[in-house]
Amino acid sequence: MSRTIICSLHELSCNRRWLSPAEKRLAVERLRENQTGIKNTSVKKSQIREALLDPKTWLFFLFGLSTQVVNGAASNFGSLIIKGFGYSSLKTTLLQIPYGFIILFANLSAMYVQRWLPGQRRCLVAVLYVLPAIAGAVGIHTLPRHKTGSLLACYWVSCQRNLELR
């Protein structure tokens, strides 16, 4: 599938083989209306400066860094974390199933909530979905180790930290 996409999609819309000359002109005109240009390979110093001085860029960078570092550890070592709560190896494997469903539900619901809210509300949705993950992480660190069910619930809730909101 990926080879088909790589071979059939072109960088420029005017180079696509399956478009007629009229369709190629229409594609270029659409780009002209957006004022994005056909191809720009140069990066201006002012663009780099603007990106580095933009607080939103840094907030998204810090948000991504803080959520994805934890996500990698929890996803890769999730069975060890659950086993540390006192469950057997077989139960640990089975208890990872709800974790995957919660991630699926959180990602899909965040996508739809973000689309239904008026305006650009990605940051608000991200905060609303990361707060339970923070609460889950706090619960894992503060609950007594003999409360295995509560620890497991906190682990499941903490999986919402890996949202990708675009």
MDTraj code that builds the backbone (N, CA, C; nanometers):
import mdtraj as md
import numpy as np

residues = "MET SER ARG THR ILE ILE CYS SER LEU HIS GLU LEU SER CYS ASN ARG ARG TRP LEU SER PRO ALA GLU LYS ARG LEU ALA VAL GLU ARG LEU ARG GLU ASN GLN THR GLY ILE LYS ASN THR SER VAL LYS LYS SER GLN ILE ARG GLU ALA LEU LEU ASP PRO LYS THR TRP LEU PHE PHE LEU PHE GLY LEU SER THR GLN VAL VAL ASN GLY ALA ALA SER ASN PHE GLY SER LEU ILE ILE LYS GLY PHE GLY TYR SER SER LEU LYS THR THR LEU LEU GLN ILE PRO TYR GLY PHE ILE ILE LEU PHE ALA ASN LEU SER ALA MET TYR VAL GLN ARG TRP LEU PRO GLY GLN ARG ARG CYS LEU VAL ALA VAL LEU TYR VAL LEU PRO ALA ILE ALA GLY ALA VAL GLY ILE HIS THR LEU PRO ARG HIS LYS THR GLY SER LEU LEU ALA CYS TYR TRP VAL SER CYS GLN ARG ASN LEU GLU LEU ARG".split()
xyz = np.array([
    [0.0818, -0.1190, 0.0000],
    [0.0000, 0.0000, 0.0000],
    [0.0866, 0.1260, 0.0000],
    [0.1890, 0.1279, 0.0864],
    [0.2717, 0.2486, 0.0949],
    [0.3520, 0.2696, -0.0337],
    [0.3952, 0.1619, -0.0981],
    [0.4672, 0.1770, -0.2250],
    [0.3775, 0.2394, -0.3308],
    [0.2518, 0.1994, -0.3321],
    [0.1562, 0.2558, -0.4268],
    [0.1406, 0.4052, -0.4032],
    [0.1289, 0.4441, -0.2793],
    [0.1132, 0.5858, -0.2474],
    [0.2386, 0.6631, -0.2838],
    [0.3537, 0.6104, -0.2497],
    [0.4790, 0.6799, -0.2801],
    [0.4975, 0.6956, -0.4308],
    [0.4624, 0.5922, -0.5066],
    [0.4813, 0.5978, -0.6513],
    [0.3759, 0.6816, -0.7218],
    [0.2558, 0.6911, -0.6643],
    [0.1485, 0.7596, -0.7357],
    [0.1305, 0.9051, -0.6935],
    [0.1684, 0.9408, -0.5734],
    [0.1547, 1.0790, -0.5298],
    [0.2817, 1.1557, -0.5608],
    [0.2618, 1.2711, -0.6164],
    [0.3749, 1.3548, -0.6527],
    [0.3811, 1.4744, -0.5600],
    [0.4991, 1.5284, -0.5480],
    [0.5179, 1.6448, -0.4625],
    [0.4382, 1.7636, -0.5144],
    [0.4372, 1.7819, -0.6435],
    [0.3662, 1.8935, -0.7051],
    [0.2410, 1.8431, -0.7755],
    [0.1330, 1.9180, -0.7591],
    [0.0083, 1.8757, -0.8234],
    [0.0166, 1.8865, -0.9756],
    [0.1045, 1.9711, -1.0274],
    [0.1158, 1.9844, -1.1728],
    [0.1964, 1.8698, -1.2352],
    [0.2565, 1.7830, -1.1553],
    [0.3321, 1.6681, -1.2077],
    [0.2537, 1.5383, -1.2052],
    [0.1323, 1.5396, -1.1573],
    [0.0552, 1.4154, -1.1465],
    [0.0136, 1.3681, -1.2854],
    [0.0442, 1.2399, -1.3127],
    [0.0211, 1.1845, -1.4460],
    [-0.1264, 1.1691, -1.4796],
    [-0.2083, 1.1406, -1.3819],
    [-0.3478, 1.1102, -1.4105],
    [-0.4342, 1.2349, -1.4306],
    [-0.3767, 1.3535, -1.4081],
    [-0.4525, 1.4766, -1.4299],
    [-0.4368, 1.5242, -1.5735],
    [-0.5461, 1.5720, -1.6284],
    [-0.5405, 1.6302, -1.7626],
    [-0.4753, 1.7683, -1.7513],
    [-0.4316, 1.8255, -1.8627],
    [-0.3709, 1.9595, -1.8560],
    [-0.4644, 2.0639, -1.7930],
    [-0.5928, 2.0544, -1.8208],
    [-0.6879, 2.1491, -1.7620],
    [-0.6966, 2.1302, -1.6106],
    [-0.6951, 2.0051, -1.5667],
    [-0.7012, 1.9780, -1.4230],
    [-0.5732, 2.0237, -1.3529],
    [-0.4595, 2.0104, -1.4207],
    [-0.3338, 2.0580, -1.3631],
    [-0.3363, 2.2093, -1.3455],
    [-0.3899, 2.2813, -1.4466],
    [-0.4010, 2.4265, -1.4355],
    [-0.4939, 2.4642, -1.3201],
    [-0.6039, 2.3903, -1.3052],
    [-0.6987, 2.4162, -1.1969],
    [-0.6330, 2.3947, -1.0603],
    [-0.5500, 2.2918, -1.0498],
    [-0.4809, 2.2648, -0.9238],
    [-0.3841, 2.3775, -0.8898],
    [-0.3135, 2.4288, -0.9898],
    [-0.2210, 2.5394, -0.9672],
    [-0.2979, 2.6663, -0.9303],
    [-0.4125, 2.6894, -0.9944],
    [-0.4953, 2.8062, -0.9615],
    [-0.5463, 2.7981, -0.8183],
    [-0.5810, 2.6795, -0.7720],
    [-0.6277, 2.6617, -0.6341],
    [-0.5165, 2.6990, -0.5365],
    [-0.3940, 2.6610, -0.5695],
    [-0.2809, 2.6982, -0.4850],
    [-0.2571, 2.8486, -0.4875],
    [-0.2818, 2.9106, -0.6005],
    [-0.2632, 3.0561, -0.6110],
    [-0.3627, 3.1278, -0.5215],
    [-0.4877, 3.0782, -0.5171],
    [-0.5888, 3.1390, -0.4310],
    [-0.5492, 3.1286, -0.2838],
    [-0.4886, 3.0179, -0.2436],
    [-0.4455, 2.9991, -0.1051],
    [-0.3200, 3.0780, -0.0721],
    [-0.2536, 3.1308, -0.1745],
    [-0.1272, 3.2033, -0.1616],
    [-0.0199, 3.1171, -0.0935],
    [-0.0190, 2.9881, -0.1256],
    [0.0818, 2.8986, -0.0690],
    [0.1947, 2.8726, -0.1661],
    [0.1754, 2.9006, -0.2919],
    [0.2790, 2.8771, -0.3909],
    [0.2843, 2.7322, -0.4346],
    [0.3556, 2.7062, -0.5415],
    [0.3667, 2.5708, -0.5934],
    [0.4757, 2.4950, -0.5199],
    [0.5942, 2.5535, -0.5110],
    [0.7036, 2.4874, -0.4414],
    [0.7967, 2.5941, -0.3863],
    [0.8294, 2.5791, -0.2600],
    [0.9202, 2.6723, -0.1959],
    [1.0217, 2.5915, -0.1172],
    [1.1456, 2.5948, -0.1601],
    [1.2491, 2.5150, -0.0942],
    [1.3395, 2.5985, -0.0051],
    [1.3176, 2.7292, -0.0019],
    [1.4042, 2.8136, 0.0798],
    [1.3368, 2.8461, 0.2129],
    [1.4198, 2.8548, 0.3155],
    [1.3723, 2.8931, 0.4483],
    [1.4367, 3.0264, 0.4820],
    [1.3521, 3.1219, 0.5179],
    [1.4025, 3.2555, 0.5494],
    [1.4346, 3.2656, 0.6985],
    [1.5320, 3.3477, 0.7310],
    [1.5691, 3.3672, 0.8711],
    [1.4520, 3.4229, 0.9514],
    [1.3716, 3.5067, 0.8882],
    [1.2576, 3.5651, 0.9592],
    [1.1549, 3.4576, 0.9980],
    [1.1414, 3.3537, 0.9151],
    [1.0495, 3.2452, 0.9479],
    [1.0995, 3.1653, 1.0676],
    [1.2300, 3.1397, 1.0715],
    [1.2887, 3.0668, 1.1839],
    [1.2754, 3.1488, 1.3115],
    [1.3036, 3.2778, 1.3017],
    [1.2933, 3.3658, 1.4179],
    [1.1497, 3.3702, 1.4689],
    [1.0554, 3.3827, 1.3776],
    [0.9142, 3.3880, 1.4171],
    [0.8726, 3.2591, 1.4873],
    [0.9149, 3.1456, 1.4362],
    [0.8800, 3.0167, 1.4981],
    [0.9430, 3.0028, 1.6362],
    [1.0680, 3.0474, 1.6512],
    [1.1353, 3.0358, 1.7801],
    [1.0804, 3.1317, 1.8853],
    [1.0242, 3.2432, 1.8424],
    [0.9694, 3.3406, 1.9360],
    [0.8209, 3.3203, 1.9651],
    [0.7573, 3.2318, 1.8927],
    [0.6144, 3.2077, 1.9111],
    [0.5921, 3.1220, 2.0351],
    [0.5198, 3.1718, 2.1358],
    [0.4979, 3.0926, 2.2572],
    [0.4167, 2.9654, 2.2320],
    [0.3292, 2.9695, 2.1334],
    [0.2483, 2.8508, 2.1047],
    [0.3357, 2.7354, 2.0553],
    [0.4386, 2.7671, 1.9792],
    [0.5322, 2.6642, 1.9329],
    [0.5982, 2.5961, 2.0514],
    [0.6430, 2.6749, 2.1474],
    [0.7097, 2.6187, 2.2644],
    [0.6129, 2.5410, 2.3524],
    [0.4893, 2.5902, 2.3645],
    [0.3903, 2.5174, 2.4449],
    [0.3588, 2.3809, 2.3833],
    [0.3429, 2.3776, 2.2506],
    [0.3172, 2.2494, 2.1851],
    [0.4379, 2.1566, 2.1953],
    [0.5568, 2.2130, 2.1859],
    [0.6780, 2.1326, 2.2007],
    [0.6853, 2.0710, 2.3406],
    [0.6641, 2.1535, 2.4431],
    [0.6692, 2.1039, 2.5807],
    [0.5558, 2.0052, 2.6097],
    [0.4390, 2.0323, 2.5539],
    [0.3256, 1.9414, 2.5705],
    [0.3574, 1.8058, 2.5080],
    [0.4075, 1.8073, 2.3864],
    [0.4428, 1.6821, 2.3195],
    [0.5538, 1.6077, 2.3911],
    [0.6555, 1.6799, 2.4329],
    [0.7674, 1.6171, 2.5031],
    [0.7215, 1.5553, 2.6347],
    [0.6430, 1.6304, 2.7115],
    [0.6023, 1.5805, 2.8430],
    [0.5053, 1.4631, 2.8335],
    [0.4251, 1.4577, 2.7292],
    [0.3300, 1.3464, 2.7189],
    [0.3906, 1.2255, 2.6482],
    [0.4734, 1.2463, 2.5492],
    [0.5220, 1.1336, 2.4712],
    [0.6366, 1.0586, 2.5376],
    [0.7150, 1.1244, 2.6196],
    [0.8207, 1.0535, 2.6925],
    [0.7577, 0.9542, 2.7891],
    [0.6573, 0.9999, 2.8615],
    [0.5861, 0.9119, 2.9542],
    [0.5108, 0.8041, 2.8775],
    [0.4528, 0.8399, 2.7646],
    [0.3781, 0.7436, 2.6840],
    [0.4667, 0.6278, 2.6396],
    [0.5863, 0.6567, 2.5968],
    [0.6760, 0.5505, 2.5524],
    [0.7094, 0.4533, 2.6640],
    [0.7362, 0.5068, 2.7808],
    [0.7697, 0.4203, 2.8940],
    [0.6497, 0.3369, 2.9371],
    [0.5337, 0.4003, 2.9496],
    [0.4154, 0.3280, 2.9977],
    [0.3655, 0.2269, 2.8949],
    [0.3751, 0.2599, 2.7683],
    [0.3285, 0.1663, 2.6651],
    [0.4207, 0.0453, 2.6544],
    [0.5507, 0.0703, 2.6557],
    [0.6455, -0.0396, 2.6406],
    [0.6582, -0.1253, 2.7653],
    [0.6446, -0.0646, 2.8813],
    [0.6620, -0.1380, 3.0060],
    [0.5311, -0.1522, 3.0827],
    [0.4192, -0.1382, 3.0122],
    [0.2882, -0.1463, 3.0764],
    [0.2648, -0.2784, 3.1469],
    [0.3053, -0.3875, 3.0846],
    [0.2850, -0.5174, 3.1503],
    [0.3679, -0.5287, 3.2770],
    [0.4866, -0.4711, 3.2767],
    [0.5683, -0.4725, 3.3995],
    [0.5067, -0.3858, 3.5089],
    [0.4463, -0.2740, 3.4675],
    [0.3808, -0.1871, 3.5649],
    [0.2644, -0.2606, 3.6298],
    [0.1806, -0.3255, 3.5474],
    [0.0660, -0.3993, 3.6010],
    [0.1137, -0.5172, 3.6853],
    [0.2181, -0.5842, 3.6414],
    [0.2714, -0.6964, 3.7196],
    [0.3223, -0.6473, 3.8545],
    [0.3730, -0.5256, 3.8583],
    [0.4185, -0.4661, 3.9830],
    [0.3057, -0.4396, 4.0809],
    [0.1823, -0.4345, 4.0297],
    [0.0664, -0.4177, 4.1180],
    [0.0288, -0.5481, 4.1868],
    [0.0884, -0.6599, 4.1441],
    [0.0630, -0.7880, 4.2089],
    [-0.0144, -0.8869, 4.1253],
    [-0.0323, -0.8610, 3.9976],
    [-0.1060, -0.9526, 3.9102],
    [-0.0103, -1.0542, 3.8480],
    [-0.0663, -1.1705, 3.8092],
    [0.0146, -1.2745, 3.7451],
    [0.0454, -1.2339, 3.6008],
    [0.1332, -1.3092, 3.5370],
    [0.1719, -1.2784, 3.3987],
    [0.0536, -1.2893, 3.3037],
    [-0.0307, -1.3918, 3.3209],
    [-0.1468, -1.4075, 3.2339],
    [-0.2459, -1.2941, 3.2546],
    [-0.2751, -1.2610, 3.3791],
    [-0.3683, -1.1513, 3.4059],
    [-0.3118, -1.0185, 3.3565],
    [-0.1823, -1.0023, 3.3667],
    [-0.1184, -0.8802, 3.3181],
    [-0.1443, -0.8621, 3.1691],
    [-0.1310, -0.9691, 3.0937],
    [-0.1562, -0.9635, 2.9500],
    [-0.3021, -0.9303, 2.9222],
    [-0.3921, -0.9920, 2.9949],
    [-0.5346, -0.9668, 2.9751],
    [-0.5736, -0.8246, 3.0172],
    [-0.5103, -0.7740, 3.1202],
    [-0.5443, -0.6407, 3.1699],
    [-0.4905, -0.5291, 3.0810],
    [-0.4099, -0.5629, 2.9825],
    [-0.3644, -0.4637, 2.8845],
    [-0.4721, -0.4365, 2.7790],
    [-0.5684, -0.5273, 2.7641],
    [-0.6732, -0.5113, 2.6617],
    [-0.7564, -0.3855, 2.6867],
    [-0.8082, -0.3626, 2.8082],
    [-0.8848, -0.2390, 2.8296],
    [-0.8026, -0.1125, 2.8051],
    [-0.6748, -0.1195, 2.8327],
    [-0.5854, -0.0056, 2.8095],
    [-0.5912, 0.0375, 2.6627],
    [-0.5862, -0.0600, 2.5725],
    [-0.5939, -0.0291, 2.4294],
    [-0.7279, 0.0293, 2.3900],
    [-0.8370, -0.0223, 2.4468],
    [-0.9694, 0.0310, 2.4159],
    [-0.9862, 0.1728, 2.4693],
    [-0.9302, 0.1995, 2.5859],
    [-0.9392, 0.3345, 2.6421],
    [-0.8625, 0.4333, 2.5545],
    [-0.7471, 0.3932, 2.5069],
    [-0.6701, 0.4796, 2.4161],
    [-0.7497, 0.5059, 2.2884],
    [-0.8084, 0.4012, 2.2316],
    [-0.8880, 0.4173, 2.1101],
    [-1.0054, 0.5122, 2.1338],
    [-1.0782, 0.4901, 2.2425],
    [-1.1932, 0.5757, 2.2726],
    [-1.1498, 0.7196, 2.2979],
    [-1.0422, 0.7388, 2.3741],
    [-0.9950, 0.8739, 2.4061],
    [-0.9530, 0.9482, 2.2796],
    [-0.8799, 0.8819, 2.1919],
    [-0.8350, 0.9479, 2.0686],
    [-0.9522, 0.9835, 1.9784],
    [-1.0446, 0.8895, 1.9594],
    [-1.1588, 0.9176, 1.8724],
    [-1.2501, 1.0245, 1.9314],
    [-1.2783, 1.0145, 2.0611],
    [-1.3674, 1.1134, 2.1213],
    [-1.3025, 1.2521, 2.1234],
    [-1.1729, 1.2601, 2.1478],
    [-1.1045, 1.3902, 2.1455],
    [-1.1106, 1.4517, 2.0067],
    [-1.0968, 1.3685, 1.9046],
    [-1.1042, 1.4180, 1.7679],
    [-1.2419, 1.4771, 1.7387],
    [-1.3475, 1.4065, 1.7786],
    [-1.4819, 1.4556, 1.7519],
    [-1.5187, 1.5753, 1.8384],
    [-1.4770, 1.5766, 1.9634],
    [-1.5045, 1.6916, 2.0499],
    [-1.4361, 1.8154, 1.9933],
    [-1.3140, 1.7992, 1.9492],
    [-1.2388, 1.9109, 1.8925],
    [-1.3072, 1.9654, 1.7676],
    [-1.3623, 1.8778, 1.6853],
    [-1.4293, 1.9230, 1.5635],
    [-1.5620, 1.9903, 1.5914],
    [-1.6311, 1.9493, 1.6965],
    [-1.7624, 2.0065, 1.7261],
    [-1.7537, 2.1393, 1.7986],
    [-1.6453, 2.1650, 1.8687],
    [-1.6303, 2.2923, 1.9385],
    [-1.6037, 2.4026, 1.8367],
    [-1.6653, 2.5187, 1.8557],
    [-1.6410, 2.6280, 1.7604],
    [-1.4999, 2.6838, 1.7756],
    [-1.4418, 2.7224, 1.6655],
    [-1.3079, 2.7810, 1.6674],
    [-1.2001, 2.6769, 1.6905],
    [-1.0803, 2.7256, 1.7081],
    [-0.9656, 2.6388, 1.7332],
    [-0.9565, 2.6099, 1.8831],
    [-0.9992, 2.4922, 1.9236],
    [-1.0018, 2.4561, 2.0647],
    [-0.9145, 2.3352, 2.0954],
    [-0.8101, 2.3142, 2.0166],
    [-0.7235, 2.1987, 2.0377],
    [-0.6580, 2.1995, 2.1745],
    [-0.6129, 2.3157, 2.2170],
    [-0.5444, 2.3245, 2.3469],
    [-0.6406, 2.2930, 2.4607],
    [-0.7630, 2.3432, 2.4525],
    [-0.8616, 2.3166, 2.5560],
    [-0.8937, 2.1675, 2.5645],
    [-0.9144, 2.1049, 2.4499],
    [-0.9430, 1.9613, 2.4471],
    [-0.8226, 1.8831, 2.4991],
    [-0.7032, 1.9234, 2.4613],
    [-0.5825, 1.8535, 2.5086],
    [-0.5712, 1.8616, 2.6600],
    [-0.5965, 1.9784, 2.7156],
    [-0.5893, 1.9940, 2.8610],
    [-0.6958, 1.9085, 2.9286],
    [-0.8178, 1.9101, 2.8744],
    [-0.9262, 1.8314, 2.9348],
    [-0.8967, 1.6816, 2.9317],
    [-0.8272, 1.6369, 2.8302],
    [-0.7972, 1.4942, 2.8199],
    [-0.6690, 1.4553, 2.8934],
    [-0.5810, 1.5504, 2.9193],
    [-0.4574, 1.5184, 2.9895],
    [-0.4763, 1.5251, 3.1417],
    [-0.5739, 1.6026, 3.1883],
    [-0.5975, 1.6124, 3.3330],
    [-0.6265, 1.4768, 3.3980],
    [-0.7131, 1.3919, 3.3398],
    [-0.7308, 1.2588, 3.3999],
    [-0.6020, 1.1762, 3.3992],
    [-0.5198, 1.1941, 3.2968],
    [-0.3931, 1.1213, 3.2923],
    [-0.3015, 1.1655, 3.4059],
    [-0.3006, 1.2945, 3.4345],
    [-0.2198, 1.3441, 3.5465],
    [-0.2746, 1.2887, 3.6778],
    [-0.4075, 1.2884, 3.6906],
    [-0.4684, 1.2333, 3.8125],
    [-0.4349, 1.0852, 3.8272],
    [-0.4359, 1.0119, 3.7173],
    [-0.3992, 0.8704, 3.7218],
    [-0.2549, 0.8494, 3.7639],
    [-0.1656, 0.9312, 3.7109],
    [-0.0238, 0.9199, 3.7484],
    [-0.0037, 0.9531, 3.8961],
    [-0.0740, 1.0556, 3.9436],
    [-0.0648, 1.0906, 4.0858],
    [-0.1186, 0.9757, 4.1709],
    [-0.2300, 0.9149, 4.1252],
    [-0.2869, 0.8013, 4.1975],
    [-0.1915, 0.6834, 4.2048],
    [-0.1236, 0.6548, 4.0960],
    [-0.0280, 0.5435, 4.0956],
    [0.0844, 0.5686, 4.1959],
    [0.1268, 0.6917, 4.2062],
    [0.2384, 0.7228, 4.2964],
    [0.1970, 0.7370, 4.4420],
    [0.0694, 0.7686, 4.4687],
    [0.0296, 0.7959, 4.6074],
    [-0.0524, 0.6858, 4.6726],
    [-0.1202, 0.6028, 4.5929],
    [-0.2032, 0.4978, 4.6524],
    [-0.1165, 0.3884, 4.7156],
    [-0.1668, 0.3274, 4.8231],
    [-0.0925, 0.2147, 4.8815],
    [-0.0874, 0.0973, 4.7839],
    [0.0191, 0.0214, 4.7871],
    [0.0411, -0.0883, 4.6923],
    [-0.0589, -0.2027, 4.7089],
    [-0.1270, -0.2134, 4.8218],
    [-0.2212, -0.3232, 4.8398],
    [-0.3556, -0.2958, 4.7723],
    [-0.3800, -0.1749, 4.7265],
    [-0.5045, -0.1415, 4.6557],
    [-0.4836, -0.1626, 4.5053],
    [-0.4753, -0.2874, 4.4660],
    [-0.4390, -0.3208, 4.3278],
    [-0.5445, -0.2766, 4.2273],
    [-0.6722, -0.2872, 4.2626],
    [-0.7784, -0.2446, 4.1706],
    [-0.7728, -0.0950, 4.1433],
    [-0.7503, -0.0167, 4.2479],
    [-0.7405, 0.1290, 4.2315],
    [-0.6163, 0.1665, 4.1510],
    [-0.5066, 0.0977, 4.1768],
    [-0.3842, 0.1232, 4.1004],
    [-0.4041, 0.0921, 3.9526],
    [-0.4734, -0.0176, 3.9254],
    [-0.5006, -0.0558, 3.7875],
    [-0.5899, 0.0477, 3.7191],
    [-0.6927, 0.0947, 3.7899],
    [-0.7807, 0.1981, 3.7337],
    [-0.7021, 0.3261, 3.7052],
    [-0.6124, 0.3633, 3.7941],
    [-0.5282, 0.4815, 3.7710],
    [-0.4382, 0.4614, 3.6491],
    [-0.3868, 0.3410, 3.6328],
    [-0.3029, 0.3122, 3.5155],
    [-0.3849, 0.3252, 3.3870],
    [-0.5062, 0.2711, 3.3882],
    [-0.5909, 0.2804, 3.2692],
    [-0.6257, 0.4254, 3.2371],
    [-0.6565, 0.5047, 3.3391],
    [-0.6915, 0.6454, 3.3166],
    [-0.5706, 0.7234, 3.2672],
    [-0.4533, 0.6845, 3.3108],
    [-0.3330, 0.7596, 3.2729],
    [-0.2962, 0.7420, 3.1264],
    [-0.3616, 0.6530, 3.0546],
    [-0.3249, 0.6300, 2.9140],
    [-0.3729, 0.7414, 2.8224],
    [-0.4520, 0.8333, 2.8705],
    [-0.5022, 0.9402, 2.7839],
    [-0.3957, 1.0440, 2.7518],
    [-0.2786, 1.0311, 2.8095],
    [-0.1737, 1.1304, 2.7879],
    [-0.1151, 1.1244, 2.6477],
    [-0.1460, 1.0229, 2.5704],
    [-0.0820, 1.0086, 2.4398],
    [-0.1680, 1.0598, 2.3257],
    [-0.2531, 1.1561, 2.3519],
    [-0.3389, 1.2110, 2.2466],
    [-0.2579, 1.2923, 2.1469],
    [-0.2948, 1.2789, 2.0235],
    [-0.2382, 1.3592, 1.9176],
    [-0.3501, 1.4452, 1.8609],
    [-0.3489, 1.5712, 1.8935],
    [-0.4547, 1.6614, 1.8469],
    [-0.4009, 1.7491, 1.7358],
    [-0.4544, 1.7317, 1.6175],
    [-0.4105, 1.8114, 1.5034],
    [-0.5236, 1.8931, 1.4504],
])
top = md.Topology()
chain = top.add_chain()
for i, resn in enumerate(residues, 1):
    res = top.add_residue(resn, chain, resSeq=i)
    for name in ("N", "CA", "C"):
        top.add_atom(name, md.element.get_by_symbol(name[0]), res)
traj = md.Trajectory(xyz[None], top)
